[in-house]
Amino acid sequence: MKKILGAAIANWFRKPENREKAKQTAKRAYEGVQRHRASRNPNKPPKR
C-alpha cells in the first residue's frame, strides 16, 4: 500500500504544473504559520 501511494505521489510531482502548485501551497502554509507565531507574542522577533 505504501509503495502504491508513494508511486502515485511521485507521478503527480513529475508534472511541472503540479510541482509549482505544491510549492505555492507550501509557501502559503508557511506564511500562515509565521503570521500565527508573530501574533502570539508581538514583542518577540520571528524565528529564521
N, C-alpha and C positions, 0 to 999 in steps of 0.2 A: 504493500500500500504506500509506504514512504517513497519507494522508488518511482512509482507511477506519479505521485504528487510532485516529486522533485523534477521529473521529466516534463510534466505539464508546465510547471513554473519556468523551467529553463527554456522551453519552446516559446512561451509567452514573452520572455525577456529578449529573445532573438530579434524580434521586430523593433526597429529603431523608434517607431512612434510609441510603442508600449514602454520602452526604456525611458523616453523623455517624460511620459505621463507619470511613471513611478518616481522619477527624480523630482518632478514638481510636487507630487503628493507628499513625499518625504520632507521636502523643504518647507512646505506649508505646515506640516505637523510639527516640525522642529521649531518653527517660528511661534507656533501656538504655545509650545512648552516654555519657550523663553519668555513669552508675554506673561504666562501664568506665574513663572518664578519671579519675574520682576514685580508683579502686582502683589505678591505675598509680602515682600519686605522692600519697600521703595528706597530705603537707605543703603541697602547692600548692592554693590555693583554686580552685574551679571557675570556668570562663570564663562570661561572660554574653553 
